[in-house]
Amino acid sequence: MLPWYLIGIPVAIVIVGAVVLFATGTLGQPSSSNSSRQGRVSDRATDPPAGAPAITPPSLESPTVKPSSAPTQNQAIENADRAKQLYDTACQRLDAKEYAQALIYLKESAALGSATAMCQLGYMYGNGLGTAKDEHQGYVWYEKSANAGYPLGMYSLAGLYHAGQAVKQDDAVAFRWYSKAAELGCPEAMCDLGFCYQQGFGTDKDQHVAVKWYQKAAAAGNAGAMWNLGVAYRQGIGVDQDEKEAIAWWTKAEAAGHVEAHSAMEKLRATANAERYKVIEKLLRDHANDSYVKADCDQRFTELVNQTERCRRAGDVAGMEKYNKLNQKNLALASASLDGIIATEAELKRYPAEDVAAARDALLAEEDLDDRIRPYIKSYVPTN
């Protein structure tokens, strides 16, 4: 995968409020404070400061000298090879943060027709790397790269039109360039194109088409699209609502490095952990209650048997029947309590021993815990 600076524009993320707190009906919020629209997959490095005026597209000639005649086939091959060599050298200079030197090689490569170098030049000028910041030139080079057929150049140019930076804001033009880049397989453009359809930027709203583009971008590895798909499934936007599918896409987005997806999943996990501890605590209480009742029944059994025997010796038939019935109820209660103990132990074994122990200790710390069951909770030892 190309380094950030090789693609002409760094890719950021589309974010939404995190799970449980997600009350909005959109699929994303821009990460950048100077972004002008929701759901942008990238914070374009060429964004101007807040309040900077948009500039009408300049009509500038190429800063390079055009050849006087079309090159022959052999010359074209030689030029392409030379352009690649120059671009590779520029990359080495960029890795070394020698931006001024990199700029020289990029210009030479672009002069020989490298659309990739043109795109990188757009980024360099737009951010003032190796030269004074010049958003006019940044726009010009992105446009040249886009017209030369480079998908990332198209994507970057679309971002300028959408944000209205270095060019008059125009969502219709942005939509066209996003569409071209997406059709050529640019995952970032696919995601942004999906958002255009979702919000109606430069086109009619179509949630189903939006989801299709999100799916294509996600399949190509775009983390922002994975996040958007998760929100779509959670809220039922363009697809049937499906919580499990939403979590699955958020999990993938988190694994792909999406910051907001990680934050959302952390909150989900915290909520799930809290719920799990509540379940474990209830199981421990039930286990302790059943253990207490079982112990009490065992004690009562001995007492009732003794009472029955005394009645037998005294010839008290009515007394014998009375204590026999009481003992039958006692035995039934003891049996039910034993079944409860077995059932709760089986349930508790499903949880990690450290979680059970933590829940047990939390219960013991409660001042209002019933003293009758406290010894049974304290003595419970996780078995898995």
HELIX and SHEET records of a PDB file:
HELIX    1   1 TRP A    4  ILE A    7  5                                   4    
HELIX    2   2 VAL A   19  LEU A   21  5                                   3    
HELIX    3   3 GLN A   73  ASP A   95  1                                  23    
HELIX    4   4 TYR A   99  ALA A  111  1                                  13    
HELIX    5   5 ALA A  115  ASN A  127  1                                  13    
HELIX    6   6 GLU A  135  ASN A  147  1                                  13    
HELIX    7   7 PRO A  151  ALA A  163  1                                  13    
HELIX    8   8 ASP A  171  GLU A  183  1                                  13    
HELIX    9   9 PRO A  187  GLN A  199  1                                  13    
HELIX   10  10 GLN A  207  ALA A  219  1                                  13    
HELIX   11  11 ALA A  223  GLN A  235  1                                  13    
HELIX   12  12 GLU A  243  ALA A  255  1                                  13    
HELIX   13  13 VAL A  259  ALA A  314  1                                  56    
HELIX   14  14 VAL A  317  LEU A  348  1                                  32    
HELIX   15  15 ALA A  353  LEU A  364  1                                  12    
HELIX   16  16 ARG A  374  SER A  379  1                                   6    
SHEET    1   A 2 VAL A  14  ILE A  15  0                                        
SHEET    2   A 2 GLN A  29  PRO A  30 -1                                        
END                                                                             
